[in-house]
Amino acid sequence: MNYTVNLLWDPDASVWVATSDDIKGLVLESGSLDVLIERVRMTVPD
């Protein structure tokens, strides 16, 4: 299954944020884009 995940930089908090309209409740943060992408991959259902 394919999902759209939005990755945005929050300059106020100095973190990357991942959200998705396709995955209810998905909100992840990380100071590193690479770490955030890995966290998204581990969290998103197959």
PDB file of N, H, CA, C and O in Angstrom:
ATOM      1  N   MET A   1       0.846  -1.177   0.000  1.00  0.00           N
ATOM      2  CA  MET A   1       0.000   0.000   0.000  1.00  0.00           C
ATOM      3  C   MET A   1       0.890   1.238   0.000  1.00  0.00           C
ATOM      4  O   MET A   1       1.964   1.237   0.602  1.00  0.00           O
ATOM      5  N   ASN A   2       0.446   2.280  -0.668  1.00  0.00           N
ATOM      6  H   ASN A   2      -0.426   2.281  -1.157  1.00  0.00           H
ATOM      7  CA  ASN A   2       1.190   3.536  -0.730  1.00  0.00           C
ATOM      8  C   ASN A   2       0.542   4.586   0.155  1.00  0.00           C
ATOM      9  O   ASN A   2      -0.682   4.710   0.197  1.00  0.00           O
ATOM     10  N   TYR A   3       1.370   5.335   0.858  1.00  0.00           N
ATOM     11  H   TYR A   3       2.364   5.234   0.824  1.00  0.00           H
ATOM     12  CA  TYR A   3       0.916   6.419   1.720  1.00  0.00           C
ATOM     13  C   TYR A   3       1.689   7.682   1.361  1.00  0.00           C
ATOM     14  O   TYR A   3       2.837   7.614   0.922  1.00  0.00           O
ATOM     15  N   THR A   4       1.057   8.821   1.550  1.00  0.00           N
ATOM     16  H   THR A   4       0.125   8.876   1.907  1.00  0.00           H
ATOM     17  CA  THR A   4       1.750  10.096   1.425  1.00  0.00           C
ATOM     18  C   THR A   4       2.097  10.579   2.821  1.00  0.00           C
ATOM     19  O   THR A   4       1.227  10.705   3.683  1.00  0.00           O
ATOM     20  N   VAL A   5       3.380  10.848   3.034  1.00  0.00           N
ATOM     21  H   VAL A   5       4.086  10.746   2.334  1.00  0.00           H
ATOM     22  CA  VAL A   5       3.856  11.360   4.320  1.00  0.00           C
ATOM     23  C   VAL A   5       4.512  12.710   4.060  1.00  0.00           C
ATOM     24  O   VAL A   5       5.373  12.834   3.188  1.00  0.00           O
ATOM     25  N   ASN A   6       4.104  13.707   4.815  1.00  0.00           N
ATOM     26  H   ASN A   6       3.405  13.606   5.523  1.00  0.00           H
ATOM     27  CA  ASN A   6       4.650  15.053   4.689  1.00  0.00           C
ATOM     28  C   ASN A   6       5.785  15.227   5.686  1.00  0.00           C
ATOM     29  O   ASN A   6       5.617  14.969   6.878  1.00  0.00           O
ATOM     30  N   LEU A   7       6.942  15.664   5.197  1.00  0.00           N
ATOM     31  H   LEU A   7       7.079  15.873   4.228  1.00  0.00           H
ATOM     32  CA  LEU A   7       8.101  15.926   6.043  1.00  0.00           C
ATOM     33  C   LEU A   7       8.373  17.423   5.999  1.00  0.00           C
ATOM     34  O   LEU A   7       8.664  17.981   4.941  1.00  0.00           O
ATOM     35  N   LEU A   8       8.277  18.057   7.143  1.00  0.00           N
ATOM     36  H   LEU A   8       8.041  17.604   8.002  1.00  0.00           H
ATOM     37  CA  LEU A   8       8.434  19.510   7.221  1.00  0.00           C
ATOM     38  C   LEU A   8       9.448  19.878   8.290  1.00  0.00           C
ATOM     39  O   LEU A   8       9.525  19.225   9.330  1.00  0.00           O
ATOM     40  N   TRP A   9      10.231  20.928   8.035  1.00  0.00           N
ATOM     41  H   TRP A   9      10.168  21.459   7.190  1.00  0.00           H
ATOM     42  CA  TRP A   9      11.166  21.454   9.028  1.00  0.00           C
ATOM     43  C   TRP A   9      10.440  22.482   9.879  1.00  0.00           C
ATOM     44  O   TRP A   9       9.841  23.414   9.343  1.00  0.00           O
ATOM     45  N   ASP A  10      10.483  22.327  11.200  1.00  0.00           N
ATOM     46  H   ASP A  10      10.970  21.570  11.636  1.00  0.00           H
ATOM     47  CA  ASP A  10       9.902  23.295  12.134  1.00  0.00           C
ATOM     48  C   ASP A  10      11.052  24.137  12.687  1.00  0.00           C
ATOM     49  O   ASP A  10      11.778  23.684  13.571  1.00  0.00           O
ATOM     50  N   PRO A  11      11.223  25.361  12.173  1.00  0.00           N
ATOM     51  CA  PRO A  11      12.361  26.174  12.602  1.00  0.00           C
ATOM     52  C   PRO A  11      12.267  26.626  14.057  1.00  0.00           C
ATOM     53  O   PRO A  11      13.294  26.862  14.693  1.00  0.00           O
ATOM     54  N   ASP A  12      11.066  26.750  14.587  1.00  0.00           N
ATOM     55  H   ASP A  12      10.232  26.559  14.070  1.00  0.00           H
ATOM     56  CA  ASP A  12      10.905  27.176  15.981  1.00  0.00           C
ATOM     57  C   ASP A  12      11.389  26.103  16.956  1.00  0.00           C
ATOM     58  O   ASP A  12      12.012  26.408  17.973  1.00  0.00           O
ATOM     59  N   ALA A  13      11.095  24.843  16.631  1.00  0.00           N
ATOM     60  H   ALA A  13      10.589  24.595  15.804  1.00  0.00           H
ATOM     61  CA  ALA A  13      11.494  23.728  17.500  1.00  0.00           C
ATOM     62  C   ALA A  13      12.807  23.082  17.051  1.00  0.00           C
ATOM     63  O   ALA A  13      13.368  22.247  17.760  1.00  0.00           O
ATOM     64  N   SER A  14      13.292  23.474  15.864  1.00  0.00           N
ATOM     65  H   SER A  14      12.836  24.152  15.288  1.00  0.00           H
ATOM     66  CA  SER A  14      14.515  22.902  15.278  1.00  0.00           C
ATOM     67  C   SER A  14      14.421  21.388  15.132  1.00  0.00           C
ATOM     68  O   SER A  14      15.351  20.660  15.479  1.00  0.00           O
ATOM     69  N   VAL A  15      13.281  20.923  14.612  1.00  0.00           N
ATOM     70  H   VAL A  15      12.526  21.515  14.331  1.00  0.00           H
ATOM     71  CA  VAL A  15      13.081  19.494  14.366  1.00  0.00           C
ATOM     72  C   VAL A  15      12.368  19.289  13.035  1.00  0.00           C
ATOM     73  O   VAL A  15      11.667  20.173  12.542  1.00  0.00           O
ATOM     74  N   TRP A  16      12.560  18.111  12.468  1.00  0.00           N
ATOM     75  H   TRP A  16      13.129  17.392  12.868  1.00  0.00           H
ATOM     76  CA  TRP A  16      11.774  17.666  11.329  1.00  0.00           C
ATOM     77  C   TRP A  16      10.506  17.016  11.861  1.00  0.00           C
ATOM     78  O   TRP A  16      10.539  16.334  12.885  1.00  0.00           O
ATOM     79  N   VAL A  17       9.386  17.225  11.170  1.00  0.00           N
ATOM     80  H   VAL A  17       9.359  17.779  10.338  1.00  0.00           H
ATOM     81  CA  VAL A  17       8.097  16.682  11.591  1.00  0.00           C
ATOM     82  C   VAL A  17       7.502  15.885  10.428  1.00  0.00           C
ATOM     83  O   VAL A  17       7.496  16.348   9.288  1.00  0.00           O
ATOM     84  N   ALA A  18       7.005  14.688  10.727  1.00  0.00           N
ATOM     85  H   ALA A  18       7.011  14.312  11.653  1.00  0.00           H
ATOM     86  CA  ALA A  18       6.327  13.853   9.738  1.00  0.00           C
ATOM     87  C   ALA A  18       4.857  13.745  10.122  1.00  0.00           C
ATOM     88  O   ALA A  18       4.525  13.424  11.263  1.00  0.00           O
ATOM     89  N   THR A  19       3.975  14.019   9.150  1.00  0.00           N
ATOM     90  H   THR A  19       4.246  14.280   8.223  1.00  0.00           H
ATOM     91  CA  THR A  19       2.537  13.854   9.338  1.00  0.00           C
ATOM     92  C   THR A  19       1.966  13.212   8.083  1.00  0.00           C
ATOM     93  O   THR A  19       2.621  13.171   7.041  1.00  0.00           O
ATOM     94  N   SER A  20       0.747  12.715   8.190  1.00  0.00           N
ATOM     95  H   SER A  20       0.215  12.749   9.037  1.00  0.00           H
ATOM     96  CA  SER A  20       0.105  12.111   7.030  1.00  0.00           C
ATOM     97  C   SER A  20      -1.409  12.141   7.181  1.00  0.00           C
ATOM     98  O   SER A  20      -1.945  11.810   8.238  1.00  0.00           O
ATOM     99  N   ASP A  21      -2.086  12.539   6.118  1.00  0.00           N
ATOM    100  H   ASP A  21      -1.650  12.808   5.259  1.00  0.00           H
ATOM    101  CA  ASP A  21      -3.544  12.444   6.086  1.00  0.00           C
ATOM    102  C   ASP A  21      -3.980  10.999   5.849  1.00  0.00           C
ATOM    103  O   ASP A  21      -5.117  10.634   6.150  1.00  0.00           O
ATOM    104  N   ASP A  22      -3.079  10.178   5.310  1.00  0.00           N
ATOM    105  H   ASP A  22      -2.156  10.474   5.065  1.00  0.00           H
ATOM    106  CA  ASP A  22      -3.390   8.781   4.994  1.00  0.00           C
ATOM    107  C   ASP A  22      -3.270   7.848   6.199  1.00  0.00           C
ATOM    108  O   ASP A  22      -3.875   6.776   6.222  1.00  0.00           O
ATOM    109  N   ILE A  23      -2.488   8.259   7.200  1.00  0.00           N
ATOM    110  H   ILE A  23      -1.996   9.130   7.182  1.00  0.00           H
ATOM    111  CA  ILE A  23      -2.234   7.411   8.368  1.00  0.00           C
ATOM    112  C   ILE A  23      -2.694   8.173   9.598  1.00  0.00           C
ATOM    113  O   ILE A  23      -1.995   9.055  10.097  1.00  0.00           O
ATOM    114  N   LYS A  24      -3.870   7.824  10.077  1.00  0.00           N
ATOM    115  H   LYS A  24      -4.438   7.108   9.671  1.00  0.00           H
ATOM    116  CA  LYS A  24      -4.479   8.539  11.196  1.00  0.00           C
ATOM    117  C   LYS A  24      -3.558   8.534  12.418  1.00  0.00           C
ATOM    118  O   LYS A  24      -3.077   7.486  12.849  1.00  0.00           O
ATOM    119  N   GLY A  25      -3.326   9.722  12.960  1.00  0.00           N
ATOM    120  H   GLY A  25      -3.716  10.573  12.610  1.00  0.00           H
ATOM    121  CA  GLY A  25      -2.547   9.857  14.180  1.00  0.00           C
ATOM    122  C   GLY A  25      -1.039   9.909  13.993  1.00  0.00           C
ATOM    123  O   GLY A  25      -0.305  10.023  14.974  1.00  0.00           O
ATOM    124  N   LEU A  26      -0.556   9.827  12.745  1.00  0.00           N
ATOM    125  H   LEU A  26      -1.152   9.734  11.948  1.00  0.00           H
ATOM    126  CA  LEU A  26       0.891   9.853  12.536  1.00  0.00           C
ATOM    127  C   LEU A  26       1.439  11.259  12.747  1.00  0.00           C
ATOM    128  O   LEU A  26       1.129  12.175  11.985  1.00  0.00           O
ATOM    129  N   VAL A  27       2.236  11.422  13.764  1.00  0.00           N
ATOM    130  H   VAL A  27       2.487  10.679  14.384  1.00  0.00           H
ATOM    131  CA  VAL A  27       2.990  12.650  14.017  1.00  0.00           C
ATOM    132  C   VAL A  27       4.295  12.218  14.673  1.00  0.00           C
ATOM    133  O   VAL A  27       4.303  11.727  15.802  1.00  0.00           O
ATOM    134  N   LEU A  28       5.397  12.408  13.954  1.00  0.00           N
ATOM    135  H   LEU A  28       5.391  12.807  13.038  1.00  0.00           H
ATOM    136  CA  LEU A  28       6.714  12.043  14.466  1.00  0.00           C
ATOM    137  C   LEU A  28       7.635  13.244  14.344  1.00  0.00           C
ATOM    138  O   LEU A  28       7.456  14.078  13.457  1.00  0.00           O
ATOM    139  N   GLU A  29       8.626  13.340  15.233  1.00  0.00           N
ATOM    140  H   GLU A  29       8.772  12.662  15.954  1.00  0.00           H
ATOM    141  CA  GLU A  29       9.605  14.421  15.201  1.00  0.00           C
ATOM    142  C   GLU A  29      11.006  13.852  15.355  1.00  0.00           C
ATOM    143  O   GLU A  29      11.207  12.815  15.988  1.00  0.00           O
ATOM    144  N   SER A  30      11.978  14.555  14.757  1.00  0.00           N
ATOM    145  H   SER A  30      11.815  15.397  14.242  1.00  0.00           H
ATOM    146  CA  SER A  30      13.381  14.200  14.943  1.00  0.00           C
ATOM    147  C   SER A  30      14.247  15.386  14.541  1.00  0.00           C
ATOM    148  O   SER A  30      13.873  16.168  13.666  1.00  0.00           O
ATOM    149  N   GLY A  31      15.388  15.515  15.174  1.00  0.00           N
ATOM    150  H   GLY A  31      15.692  14.880  15.884  1.00  0.00           H
ATOM    151  CA  GLY A  31      16.341  16.551  14.806  1.00  0.00           C
ATOM    152  C   GLY A  31      17.093  16.217  13.531  1.00  0.00           C
ATOM    153  O   GLY A  31      17.756  17.080  12.954  1.00  0.00           O
ATOM    154  N   SER A  32      16.996  14.960  13.082  1.00  0.00           N
ATOM    155  H   SER A  32      16.458  14.259  13.550  1.00  0.00           H
ATOM    156  CA  SER A  32      17.693  14.496  11.885  1.00  0.00           C
ATOM    157  C   SER A  32      16.676  13.984  10.864  1.00  0.00           C
ATOM    158  O   SER A  32      15.804  13.184  11.200  1.00  0.00           O
ATOM    159  N   LEU A  33      16.789  14.444   9.624  1.00  0.00           N
ATOM    160  H   LEU A  33      17.497  15.095   9.350  1.00  0.00           H
ATOM    161  CA  LEU A  33      15.882  13.980   8.574  1.00  0.00           C
ATOM    162  C   LEU A  33      16.055  12.482   8.332  1.00  0.00           C
ATOM    163  O   LEU A  33      15.068  11.767   8.161  1.00  0.00           O
ATOM    164  N   ASP A  34      17.294  12.003   8.315  1.00  0.00           N
ATOM    165  H   ASP A  34      18.096  12.585   8.454  1.00  0.00           H
ATOM    166  CA  ASP A  34      17.536  10.572   8.095  1.00  0.00           C
ATOM    167  C   ASP A  34      16.897   9.716   9.186  1.00  0.00           C
ATOM    168  O   ASP A  34      16.301   8.679   8.894  1.00  0.00           O
ATOM    169  N   VAL A  35      17.017  10.144  10.427  1.00  0.00           N
ATOM    170  H   VAL A  35      17.501  10.987  10.664  1.00  0.00           H
ATOM    171  CA  VAL A  35      16.412   9.410  11.542  1.00  0.00           C
ATOM    172  C   VAL A  35      14.892   9.453  11.433  1.00  0.00           C
ATOM    173  O   VAL A  35      14.224   8.453  11.698  1.00  0.00           O
ATOM    174  N   LEU A  36      14.343  10.592  11.049  1.00  0.00           N
ATOM    175  H   LEU A  36      14.886  11.404  10.834  1.00  0.00           H
ATOM    176  CA  LEU A  36      12.891  10.708  10.904  1.00  0.00           C
ATOM    177  C   LEU A  36      12.380   9.761   9.826  1.00  0.00           C
ATOM    178  O   LEU A  36      11.372   9.083  10.024  1.00  0.00           O
ATOM    179  N   ILE A  37      13.057   9.709   8.703  1.00  0.00           N
ATOM    180  H   ILE A  37      13.876  10.260   8.542  1.00  0.00           H
ATOM    181  CA  ILE A  37      12.639   8.808   7.623  1.00  0.00           C
ATOM    182  C   ILE A  37      12.663   7.359   8.107  1.00  0.00           C
ATOM    183  O   ILE A  37      11.747   6.593   7.805  1.00  0.00           O
ATOM    184  N   GLU A  38      13.685   6.982   8.844  1.00  0.00           N
ATOM    185  H   GLU A  38      14.428   7.604   9.088  1.00  0.00           H
ATOM    186  CA  GLU A  38      13.759   5.615   9.384  1.00  0.00           C
ATOM    187  C   GLU A  38      12.623   5.359  10.371  1.00  0.00           C
ATOM    188  O   GLU A  38      12.036   4.277  10.369  1.00  0.00           O
ATOM    189  N   ARG A  39      12.310   6.337  11.209  1.00  0.00           N
ATOM    190  H   ARG A  39      12.787   7.216  11.211  1.00  0.00           H
ATOM    191  CA  ARG A  39      11.207   6.187  12.170  1.00  0.00           C
ATOM    192  C   ARG A  39       9.876   6.032  11.435  1.00  0.00           C
ATOM    193  O   ARG A  39       9.028   5.241  11.847  1.00  0.00           O
ATOM    194  N   VAL A  40       9.692   6.787  10.345  1.00  0.00           N
ATOM    195  H   VAL A  40      10.381   7.430  10.010  1.00  0.00           H
ATOM    196  CA  VAL A  40       8.465   6.657   9.549  1.00  0.00           C
ATOM    197  C   VAL A  40       8.381   5.248   8.983  1.00  0.00           C
ATOM    198  O   VAL A  40       7.331   4.610   9.065  1.00  0.00           O
ATOM    199  N   ARG A  41       9.468   4.757   8.413  1.00  0.00           N
ATOM    200  H   ARG A  41      10.321   5.275   8.346  1.00  0.00           H
ATOM    201  CA  ARG A  41       9.478   3.400   7.834  1.00  0.00           C
ATOM    202  C   ARG A  41       9.144   2.342   8.881  1.00  0.00           C
ATOM    203  O   ARG A  41       8.464   1.363   8.574  1.00  0.00           O
ATOM    204  N   MET A  42       9.614   2.527  10.108  1.00  0.00           N
ATOM    205  H   MET A  42      10.166   3.322  10.357  1.00  0.00           H
ATOM    206  CA  MET A  42       9.354   1.555  11.173  1.00  0.00           C
ATOM    207  C   MET A  42       7.926   1.659  11.711  1.00  0.00           C
ATOM    208  O   MET A  42       7.395   0.682  12.241  1.00  0.00           O
ATOM    209  N   THR A  43       7.299   2.830  11.582  1.00  0.00           N
ATOM    210  H   THR A  43       7.730   3.623  11.152  1.00  0.00           H
ATOM    211  CA  THR A  43       5.982   3.080  12.168  1.00  0.00           C
ATOM    212  C   THR A  43       4.834   2.779  11.216  1.00  0.00           C
ATOM    213  O   THR A  43       3.781   2.302  11.639  1.00  0.00           O
ATOM    214  N   VAL A  44       5.034   3.057   9.935  1.00  0.00           N
ATOM    215  H   VAL A  44       5.890   3.445   9.592  1.00  0.00           H
ATOM    216  CA  VAL A  44       3.960   2.929   8.948  1.00  0.00           C
ATOM    217  C   VAL A  44       3.633   1.457   8.721  1.00  0.00           C
ATOM    218  O   VAL A  44       4.536   0.638   8.548  1.00  0.00           O
ATOM    219  N   PRO A  45       2.341   1.120   8.722  1.00  0.00           N
ATOM    220  CA  PRO A  45       1.953  -0.278   8.470  1.00  0.00           C
ATOM    221  C   PRO A  45       2.309  -0.709   7.049  1.00  0.00           C
ATOM    222  O   PRO A  45       2.320   0.107   6.128  1.00  0.00           O
ATOM    223  N   ASP A  46       2.599  -2.004   6.880  1.00  0.00           N
ATOM    224  H   ASP A  46       2.590  -2.668   7.629  1.00  0.00           H
ATOM    225  CA  ASP A  46       2.943  -2.545   5.547  1.00  0.00           C
ATOM    226  C   ASP A  46       1.761  -2.565   4.627  1.00  0.00           C
ATOM    227  O   ASP A  46       1.881  -2.987   3.477  1.00  0.00           O
TER     228      ASP A  46
END
